Amino acid sequence: MEDKPFKEITLMTRQLGKMKVITSIMQAAEFIVNEWPGTDTEKLDIAKHALLECYDGTLSPGIVAWLY
């Protein structure tokens, strides 16, 4: 799969006080699998759906940064 970059975003991880910088669709997907904080399944489902659409080319990677 081709990684698709977007403008840098910084997200909170599961570890208290630890932040992670995300700059691509691949990094965002890894974050969802490994670091997604909390149990808000609605937001998680939206993020997963958006990432799949970016890989398909039907959604701009810039939109994914906005969703977080």
Order of alpha helices (4+ residues) and beta strands (2+ residues): beta-beta-alpha-alpha-alpha
